Amino acid sequence: MRAARLMSLVLLLQSRGGMTAAELARELEVSERTVHRDVLALSEAGVPVYADRGRGGGYRLLDGYRTRLTGLDRAEAEALFLSGVPEALREMGLGGVAAAARLKASAALSPGLRDAPVSAAQRFHLDAPGWFAGDRPPPEALVPLARAVWGDHPVTARYRGAEHTLEPYGLVLKAGVWYLATRSLIYRVDRFSTVAVHADRRFARDRDFDLAAFWSARAAEFTRSLLTARVTVRLSPDGLRLLRHVADPAALDEALASAGEPDEHGRTTLVLPVESPEVAYGQLLRFGPEAEVLDPPALRALLAGAAVRMSRLYGPPAGDPGERRPGGAARPGGSADQR
């Protein structure tokens, strides 16, 4: 542990030019006293580190000194390509490996490029988890599955109560939810109750397997498989513009292809693929008066009932002349002209 920390200290000084004891302590997550002892140990080992005294001082390496400790091992090299998703790395238990990889990569840069990582981080950030995730912890199965994925180790896992022996090819983080990909199937990681990694064995990975292409194809197939029902709707021009924000992306092209010419009121009739009438009910409520369901009758009746209930909520009470409205409408308790 100490050897790794000493190496990190040297790489920090090499990549940043100079740092105070407080800055080093913060980066290495140790006390300033530990930093002073580590610097002394490095000096005794022949590393030319020295202290600048006075205001703005700190520890520095002798000009021109370059360590040869910047080579990446396999784990660090692989983690480096995921360094843009730090939260995902932490959830998989790879945060420390990725930090070491970034530090070595920074130290290997020429002096004129050493600010490139900071410059990029100030300008671009990828936030992978979904909204409203809060402090939800990662699935317990994620860390052992990640270890199995990196090592090509088979696993025996219990998924929704049934035991499976799987060859884990990859992990996908989609809108804050983790998925495990095998050669042919996809599993939600949070639905695994137990995972046993067979670290003494390795499976023969298909070298032509493309995780991104596999996920894209399976995700599209899965979405299309859900759209088993059809709804006929008549949309106003505003409703037609709203369609792409409400309909499932997989349903949009089919819906637009089915659209006829606008009628004399500018309304367009089309057939919308949906998961079910119950799901469509929630989607179509978002259109308000900009959509009229023509079929199926049961869904039309549901929306008609919702319209009646909303009218009761927002309209005047039954038998009441109503609040005063623009144009002289009466208000409760008197005529429109009462003062």
C-alpha positions as CSV (number, residue, x, y, z in Angstrom):
1,M,0.0,0.0,0.0
2,R,2.8,2.4,0.9
3,A,4.7,1.7,-2.3
4,A,1.7,2.5,-4.4
5,R,1.2,5.7,-2.4
6,L,4.9,6.7,-2.9
7,M,4.5,6.1,-6.6
8,S,1.4,8.2,-6.8
9,L,3.1,11.0,-5.0
10,V,5.9,11.0,-7.5
11,L,3.5,10.9,-10.4
12,L,1.4,13.8,-9.0
13,L,4.5,16.0,-8.7
14,Q,5.6,15.0,-12.2
15,S,2.3,15.7,-13.8
16,R,1.5,19.0,-11.9
17,G,4.9,20.5,-11.4
18,G,4.6,21.2,-7.7
19,M,2.1,20.7,-4.9
20,T,1.8,21.8,-1.3
21,A,1.7,19.2,1.5
22,A,-2.0,19.9,2.0
23,E,-2.8,19.4,-1.6
24,L,-0.9,16.1,-1.7
25,A,-2.6,15.0,1.5
26,R,-6.0,15.7,0.0
27,E,-5.2,13.8,-3.2
28,L,-3.6,10.8,-1.4
29,E,-6.2,10.8,1.4
30,V,-3.6,10.8,4.1
31,S,-2.4,13.3,6.7
32,E,0.2,16.1,6.0
33,R,2.5,14.3,8.5
34,T,2.3,11.2,6.3
35,V,3.1,13.3,3.2
36,H,6.3,14.7,5.0
37,R,7.4,11.2,5.9
38,D,6.8,9.9,2.4
39,V,8.8,12.8,0.9
40,L,11.7,12.0,3.2
41,A,11.5,8.3,2.2
42,L,11.6,9.2,-1.5
43,S,14.6,11.5,-0.9
44,E,16.5,8.7,0.9
45,A,15.7,6.4,-2.0
46,G,17.3,8.8,-4.5
47,V,14.2,10.5,-5.9
48,P,15.2,14.2,-6.4
49,V,12.2,15.8,-4.6
50,Y,12.7,19.0,-2.7
51,A,10.7,21.6,-0.8
52,D,10.2,25.2,-1.9
53,R,10.1,27.4,1.2
54,G,7.9,30.5,1.7
55,R,4.6,31.6,0.4
56,G,3.4,29.6,-2.6
57,G,6.0,26.9,-1.9
58,G,5.5,23.2,-1.8
59,Y,7.2,20.0,-3.0
60,R,8.7,19.7,-6.5
61,L,10.8,17.3,-8.5
62,L,14.2,18.4,-9.8
63,D,13.7,19.9,-13.3
64,G,14.1,17.3,-16.0
65,Y,13.5,14.3,-13.8
66,R,11.2,11.8,-15.3
67,T,10.1,8.6,-13.6
68,R,9.8,5.4,-15.5
69,L,6.8,4.3,-13.4
70,T,4.2,5.4,-15.9
71,G,3.6,2.1,-17.6
72,L,0.0,0.9,-17.4
73,D,-0.9,-2.6,-16.4
74,R,-3.8,-4.3,-18.1
75,A,-6.5,-3.4,-15.5
76,E,-5.4,0.2,-15.5
77,A,-5.3,0.4,-19.3
78,E,-8.8,-1.1,-19.6
79,A,-10.2,1.2,-16.9
80,L,-8.7,4.2,-18.6
81,F,-11.1,3.9,-21.5
82,L,-14.0,4.1,-19.0
83,S,-12.7,7.1,-17.1
84,G,-15.4,9.3,-18.5
85,V,-18.0,7.5,-16.4
86,P,-16.5,7.8,-12.9
87,E,-19.8,6.9,-11.1
88,A,-20.1,3.6,-13.1
89,L,-16.4,2.8,-12.3
90,R,-17.0,3.3,-8.6
91,E,-20.1,1.1,-8.6
92,M,-18.1,-1.7,-10.3
93,G,-15.3,-1.4,-7.7
94,L,-12.8,0.0,-10.2
95,G,-12.5,3.6,-8.9
96,G,-9.0,3.2,-7.5
97,V,-7.7,1.4,-10.7
98,A,-9.0,4.1,-12.9
99,A,-7.5,6.9,-10.7
100,A,-4.1,5.2,-11.0
101,A,-4.5,4.9,-14.7
102,R,-5.4,8.6,-15.2
103,L,-2.5,9.7,-13.0
104,K,0.0,7.6,-15.0
105,A,-1.4,8.9,-18.3
106,S,-1.1,12.5,-17.0
107,A,2.5,11.9,-15.9
108,A,3.4,10.6,-19.3
109,L,2.2,13.7,-21.1
110,S,4.7,16.4,-22.1
111,P,4.7,19.5,-19.9
112,G,2.8,21.5,-22.4
113,L,-0.1,19.0,-22.3
114,R,-0.4,18.4,-18.6
115,D,-3.4,20.7,-18.2
116,A,-5.3,18.7,-20.9
117,P,-7.2,16.4,-18.4
118,V,-8.3,19.3,-16.3
119,S,-9.2,21.4,-19.3
120,A,-11.4,18.6,-20.7
121,A,-13.0,17.9,-17.3
122,Q,-13.9,21.5,-17.0
123,R,-15.7,21.5,-20.3
124,F,-17.4,18.0,-20.7
125,H,-19.1,15.7,-18.3
126,L,-21.1,12.5,-18.8
127,D,-23.8,11.9,-16.2
128,A,-24.9,8.3,-16.8
129,P,-27.4,7.5,-14.0
130,G,-31.0,8.4,-14.5
131,W,-32.8,11.3,-12.8
132,F,-34.2,10.9,-9.3
133,A,-31.9,8.1,-8.5
134,G,-31.1,9.7,-5.2
135,D,-28.6,7.8,-3.0
136,R,-29.8,4.4,-4.3
137,P,-26.9,1.9,-3.8
138,P,-25.6,-0.1,-6.7
139,P,-26.9,-3.7,-7.0
140,E,-25.0,-6.1,-4.7
141,A,-24.4,-8.4,-7.7
142,L,-22.7,-5.7,-9.7
143,V,-19.1,-6.0,-8.3
144,P,-18.8,-9.8,-8.6
145,L,-20.4,-9.7,-12.1
146,A,-17.9,-6.9,-13.1
147,R,-15.0,-9.1,-11.8
148,A,-16.3,-12.0,-13.9
149,V,-16.7,-9.8,-17.0
150,W,-13.2,-8.5,-16.8
151,G,-11.7,-12.0,-16.2
152,D,-14.0,-14.0,-18.6
153,H,-15.0,-16.1,-15.7
154,P,-18.3,-18.1,-15.8
155,V,-20.7,-17.5,-12.9
156,T,-23.5,-19.5,-11.3
157,A,-26.2,-17.1,-10.4
158,R,-29.8,-17.1,-9.1
159,Y,-32.0,-14.9,-11.2
160,R,-35.7,-14.4,-10.3
161,G,-35.5,-17.5,-8.2
162,A,-34.0,-19.8,-10.8
163,E,-30.3,-20.9,-10.9
164,H,-28.3,-20.3,-14.1
165,T,-24.8,-20.9,-15.3
166,L,-23.8,-17.9,-17.4
167,E,-20.9,-16.6,-19.4
168,P,-20.9,-12.9,-18.7
169,Y,-19.8,-11.0,-21.8
170,G,-20.4,-7.4,-20.8
171,L,-22.2,-4.8,-18.6
172,V,-24.4,-2.0,-19.8
173,L,-25.6,1.0,-17.8
174,K,-28.8,2.4,-19.2
175,A,-30.5,5.4,-17.6
176,G,-29.2,4.4,-14.1
177,V,-30.0,0.7,-14.5
178,W,-27.3,-2.0,-14.9
179,Y,-27.8,-4.9,-17.3
180,L,-25.6,-8.0,-17.9
181,A,-25.2,-9.3,-21.5
182,T,-24.3,-12.9,-22.3
183,R,-23.7,-14.1,-25.8
184,S,-27.4,-14.2,-26.6
185,L,-29.5,-12.8,-23.6
186,I,-29.7,-9.7,-21.4
187,Y,-30.4,-9.7,-17.6
188,R,-31.1,-6.9,-15.2
189,V,-28.4,-6.9,-12.6
190,D,-30.6,-5.9,-9.7
191,R,-32.7,-9.0,-10.2
192,F,-29.8,-11.3,-9.3
193,S,-30.1,-12.5,-5.8
194,T,-26.8,-14.5,-5.6
195,V,-23.7,-14.6,-7.8
196,A,-20.8,-17.1,-7.5
197,V,-17.8,-16.3,-9.7
198,H,-15.8,-19.3,-10.9
199,A,-12.4,-17.6,-10.8
200,D,-10.5,-20.8,-11.5
201,R,-12.1,-21.1,-14.9
202,R,-12.3,-19.0,-18.1
203,F,-14.8,-19.2,-20.9
204,A,-13.8,-18.9,-24.6
205,R,-15.0,-15.4,-25.5
206,D,-16.2,-14.8,-29.1
207,R,-13.7,-12.2,-30.3
208,D,-16.1,-10.9,-32.8
209,F,-18.7,-10.0,-30.2
210,D,-19.6,-6.3,-30.3
211,L,-21.2,-5.3,-27.1
212,A,-22.5,-1.9,-28.4
213,A,-24.1,-3.4,-31.5
214,F,-25.5,-6.4,-29.5
215,W,-27.1,-4.0,-27.0
216,S,-28.5,-1.8,-29.7
217,A,-30.1,-4.7,-31.5
218,R,-31.5,-6.4,-28.4
219,A,-32.8,-3.1,-27.0
220,A,-34.6,-2.3,-30.2
221,E,-36.1,-5.8,-30.4
222,F,-37.2,-5.6,-26.8
223,T,-38.9,-2.2,-27.3
224,R,-40.7,-3.4,-30.4
225,S,-41.8,-6.6,-28.7
226,L,-43.6,-4.5,-26.0
227,L,-45.7,-2.6,-28.6
228,T,-48.3,-5.2,-29.1
229,A,-51.5,-3.0,-29.2
230,R,-52.6,-0.3,-31.7
231,V,-54.6,2.8,-31.0
232,T,-56.3,5.0,-33.7
233,V,-56.1,8.7,-32.8
234,R,-57.0,12.0,-34.5
235,L,-54.4,14.7,-33.7
236,S,-54.5,18.4,-34.1
237,P,-51.5,20.1,-35.6
238,D,-50.2,20.8,-32.0
239,G,-50.9,17.2,-31.1
240,L,-48.9,16.0,-34.2
241,R,-45.9,18.1,-33.1
242,L,-46.2,16.7,-29.5
243,L,-46.3,13.1,-30.8
244,R,-42.5,12.7,-31.0
245,H,-42.2,13.7,-27.3
246,V,-44.9,11.4,-26.1
247,A,-44.8,8.2,-28.2
248,D,-42.2,5.5,-27.8
249,P,-39.3,6.2,-30.3
250,A,-39.8,2.7,-31.7
251,A,-43.4,3.5,-32.4
252,L,-42.9,6.9,-34.0
253,D,-41.9,5.9,-37.5
254,E,-44.8,3.4,-37.8
255,A,-47.3,5.9,-36.5
256,L,-46.2,8.6,-39.0
257,A,-46.2,6.2,-41.9
258,S,-49.8,5.4,-41.1
259,A,-50.9,9.0,-41.1
260,G,-53.5,10.2,-43.7
261,E,-54.0,13.7,-45.0
262,P,-55.3,16.3,-42.6
263,D,-59.1,16.8,-42.6
264,E,-60.9,20.1,-43.0
265,H,-60.1,21.0,-39.4
266,G,-56.4,20.2,-39.9
267,R,-56.6,17.1,-37.8
268,T,-54.6,14.0,-38.8
269,T,-55.6,10.4,-38.1
270,L,-53.0,7.8,-37.5
271,V,-52.4,4.4,-35.9
272,L,-50.1,4.5,-32.8
273,P,-48.3,1.3,-31.6
274,V,-48.5,1.1,-27.8
275,E,-47.6,-1.4,-25.1
276,S,-51.2,-1.7,-23.9
277,P,-54.4,0.3,-23.6
278,E,-53.5,1.0,-19.9
279,V,-50.1,2.4,-20.8
280,A,-51.6,4.3,-23.8
281,Y,-54.1,5.9,-21.4
282,G,-51.3,7.6,-19.5
283,Q,-49.5,8.7,-22.7
284,L,-52.6,10.1,-24.4
285,L,-53.7,12.1,-21.3
286,R,-50.6,14.3,-22.0
287,F,-52.1,15.4,-25.3
288,G,-55.2,17.0,-23.5
289,P,-57.7,18.2,-26.1
290,E,-55.1,17.9,-28.9
291,A,-55.9,14.2,-29.4
292,E,-59.1,12.2,-29.9
293,V,-59.1,8.4,-29.6
294,L,-61.2,6.7,-32.2
295,D,-60.3,3.1,-31.4
296,P,-60.4,1.0,-29.3
297,P,-63.8,1.9,-27.7
298,A,-62.7,0.9,-24.2
299,L,-59.8,3.4,-24.3
300,R,-62.0,6.1,-25.7
301,A,-64.4,5.5,-22.8
302,L,-61.5,5.8,-20.3
303,L,-60.4,9.1,-21.7
304,A,-64.0,10.4,-21.9
305,G,-64.4,9.5,-18.2
306,A,-61.2,11.4,-17.4
307,A,-62.4,14.4,-19.3
308,V,-65.7,14.4,-17.4
309,R,-63.9,14.2,-14.0
310,M,-61.5,17.0,-15.0
311,S,-64.5,19.1,-16.1
312,R,-66.0,18.6,-12.6
313,L,-62.7,19.6,-11.0
314,Y,-62.2,22.8,-13.0
315,G,-65.8,23.8,-13.9
316,P,-68.3,25.6,-11.7
317,P,-70.2,23.4,-9.2
318,A,-73.5,22.0,-10.4
319,G,-76.4,24.5,-10.1
320,D,-74.0,27.3,-9.3
321,P,-74.0,30.3,-11.7
322,G,-70.2,30.2,-11.5
323,E,-67.3,32.7,-10.7
324,R,-67.3,36.0,-12.5
325,R,-65.7,35.6,-15.9
326,P,-64.5,38.1,-18.4
327,G,-67.4,39.5,-20.3
328,G,-69.8,40.0,-17.4
329,A,-70.4,36.4,-16.3
330,A,-72.0,36.0,-12.9
331,R,-70.2,35.2,-9.8
332,P,-71.5,33.3,-6.8
333,G,-73.9,35.3,-4.5
334,G,-75.0,38.0,-6.8
335,S,-75.5,39.4,-10.3
336,A,-72.7,40.3,-12.6
337,D,-73.2,44.0,-12.0
338,Q,-73.4,43.9,-8.2
339,R,-71.1,46.2,-6.5
